[in-house]
Amino acid sequence: QVQLVESGGGSVQPGESLRLACAGSGFSMEKYSTGWFRRAPGKEREVVSCMGSNPGNIKYADSFEGRFTVSRDNAKNTVNLQMDNLKSEDTAMYYCAINVRGTCSDYYARTTLYDYWGQGTQVTVSS
């Protein structure tokens, strides 16, 4: 059974960092592409990044490149999202999702391309 579980969320102050993890079970994360999304209060879900089965296939939404970094730990079967210099507007529920086709295409922001989703982890940035 395919399952995704996010962890690492919490409450931090502006300028601090958090590292989220998306742990997969029932499959190998390195075979698929993994997207990170978020939904802020009152807003639609938006894409943060995508990492393909090829570790060089990484895409970031413009708002996050330079502050957020995605990586994969094959030993732990996780895809991680390092978030630095957090801002209050980063407050949101963060979700990971996998696309079994394994590639982050130019359409990686489309939620309909992802086959399985986690339940999310809350990130709150506040002074």
N, C-alpha and C positions, 0 to 999 in steps of 0.2 A: 504494500500500500504506500503510495507516494504521500509524503507529509513534509511540510515546511514549517519551521518554527523560528520566529525572530526573537532576538534577545539583545540586551545591551542598552535599551532605552532608559530614560531617567530624567531628572530635573537638574539643569545646570544653569550657570550664569552666562550672560553674553561674553563671547570671546573664548569660552572653554571648548573642550572637545568631547566627543563621544565616539565609541566604536560599536557599531551594530553588527550582529552576526545573523546570518540566515543558515540554519542547519537543515540539511536534507536527510530524509530517511526513506528507505525503500528504493533508492536509486543513487547513482553517482552524479554529484553536482557538476563534475567536469565534462559530462557528456552533453549538457544542455546549456542554453543561455539563461542567465539570471538577471532579472530586472529589479531595480529598487524604485518604489513609488512612494508618494506620501499624499496624505489628505489633511489639509489644515482645516480648522473649524470654519464652516460656512463656505468652503471652497471645494472645487472638484479635485478628484485624484489627479496628480501630475507625476510625470516620470522624472526620476532623478538620474538614473544611469542604467546601463546594460553591459553585461560582460558575457561574451560568447564562449563556446567551448574552446576556441582558440584564445589563449590568454591575451593575445595582441588585439583581439577584437573587442574594444571597449568604447563605449559612447557615453557622453555626459550631456545632459541638458545644459544649455548655455549658463543658466543661473548658478550652476554648481561646480563647473569646471574650475579647478584651482583651489577650491575649499574642501571638496569631497573627493575621496579616493576609494575606488573599489578594488578588491583583491580576492583571491581564492586560496583557501588552505585545503589542499586535497587530503591531507592526513586526517583532518577533522571533518571533512566533507561539508565545509562551510564556504559561503561567499560573504565577505565582510565589507562594511561601508564605514570608512574612517571619515568623520565629520569634524572639521577644524574651524576655528573662528566662528562659532555658532552665533546666530542672531535671533532676536525674538521672533522674526518672521519664519524661522525654521521650525517653530513649534507645530507639531503635526503628529499624526499616526503614520508610522513608516511600515511599509509592507514590502516583502520580497515575493517574486513570482518566477516561475520557470516556463520557458518555451522549449518544447521538446525538439524543435528543429535545430537548435544549437547555434544559431547565428543571430547577431544583433544587426538587423538590416536598417535601412533608412527609416523604416516604419516602427522602430522599436518602442516608440511612445504609445502605440496603440494597445490599450489594455486587452483588447479582444485577441491579440496574438499569443497571450500567455495562457497556459493550460492549467497551472496549479498555483494557488496563492496561499500565503501564510495568514495568520490571524492579526498580525501587526504588533508593533511595540511603540509605546508612546514616548515622544521626545518633547520636553517642555523647556524652553529657554526663557528665563525671566530673571530680572534683578531683584 
